């Protein structure tokens, strides 16, 4: 039996009237408010319009776009080693925090680097959690958004259907995230968005704005359930939709097709070949030159053309095709059972024409029976955890299929509404099947679970805990089932946290108390409690195309606080720069492409800094010999 609270609001007359008006004039009620201009037109009163244009807009659109362009101040990604798995060798990433902030923090590292994005965002059903980015809107734009922050300061709110900005709130949440996500996609990358009927139209309009209408690829209908009987209008909506957009025209989707049959014959032992229909769907009147009787030069047997389906070649080109061995007649090979001439194609030509797509075929939007429904996703969760701890998870088979369409061995797949981490599960599963090395990045806000939920009873307090544990358990299961396959089932956990670095502390010369710095040097540059690893990662967030999965090495033979990230970025956090230190840095092989030092290590001595780096430059040039090393030096 369903229960609910007694509604404390008594005056529903306005809403009732609004609903009645919407039934009579649907176009006059938009997003819960009366469009009086549209209402007048419905009643036959038209005003002169000087200029008409098609435009998709909503309350808060401009501020939402601004939000995508704003920088992330005072935030970083903090490595959480205790919750990571095989952090020293994995290339997978799991991020806890607001996904808009996370996307911005990843913008430099993964710019133009992600091959595929899959997201399953809140469907805006009236009960979903929606991220509330606190956009500043004037009264002319909208009423103040409903909702509040959680006790932990998490920025989300329930977007109730009673909200007069029901669709606008959802669009304001999605728009900036898609704008930033586009920057992360490779030029041939694509995004797949799961959605239901509530916002399907808006998703398409939104993606047309972000990715361009010409980059719309397809909508895949996914069957989520079998028919229900207790449904509105007596029609069971059993499908959800997966909307696909490409970043550019370079995108090309395909899947492994059924292997073509090639023959090897004595006359062509080193050239496998196949046969194809030699006729074309054209009439004799349309192609008179292709309407002729074909004669086998060896046997003299005649093969008249069909007036409704002519030959694909002309009488003039027949001799050329025959001499090139491209026409096969009945009886030429005992293993062929054909009744009319066929066209021969060489495998080498097929391979050259198809390139890396050889053996693959175009994708149908009709998903196969092997793609599971929601109940299959629930079964996966139950098998891993022993109970249904997450509602309506997508089956990993669905995400595997999408990955097959558009990813290959070393690609990166991003999911910034990761939920129970189905995408991570799917990536590991697919890698185990085809021996790929795909990597995943999961992002999820640490949404607190209700105390009465199955997940909470099982010991999980947030969605992030479920996602991380699922990756661990799914990885273990995959390894058990595929003991000989080397699958990366680890992941580094990062958490959005306050900055470790006092970025503005040295802006005003002469403001620092060097007597205090002598006793506590890190106070000049870093926040209390900051550790070196977190500082290095924060510095790396500002480097273009430097992934967070790279190794971090402490160069103990050079200094106690000198590090090499990814073999290319030298971060020196020493409080003092000595001649011996510079000598050792100059001898590094291979030479780092960037050196990062603490400005405070030079104690405002500009002459010392200049002298030090003239020496570094001279030593590097000397050690490089005739080579011209390329590197840069930066300071914090």
Secondary structure by P-SEA (a helix, b strand, c coil): cccccccccccaaaaaaaaaaaaaccccccccccaaaaaaaaacccccccbbbbbbcccaaaaaaaaaacccccbbbbbbcccccccccccbbbbbccaaaaaaaacccccccccbbbbbcccccccbbbbbcccccccccccccccccccccccccccccccccaaaaaaaacaaaaaaaaaacccccbbbbbbccccaaaaaaaaaaacccccccbbbbbbcccccccccccccccbbbbbbbbccccbbbbccccbbbbbbccccccccccccccccccccccccccbbbbbcccccbbbbbcccccccccccaaaaaaaacccccccccccccccbbbbbbbaaaaaaaacccccbbbbbcccccccccaaaaaaaaaaacccccccccccaaaaaaaaaaccccbbbbbbcccccaaaaaaaaaaaaacccbbbbbbbbccccccccccccccccccaaaaaaaaaaaaaaaaaaaccccccccbbbbbbbccccccccccccccccaaaaaaaccccccccccccaaaaaaaaacccccccccbbbbbccccccccccccccbbbbccccccaaaaaaaaaccccccbbbbbcccccccaaaaaaaaaaaaaaaaaaacccccccccccc
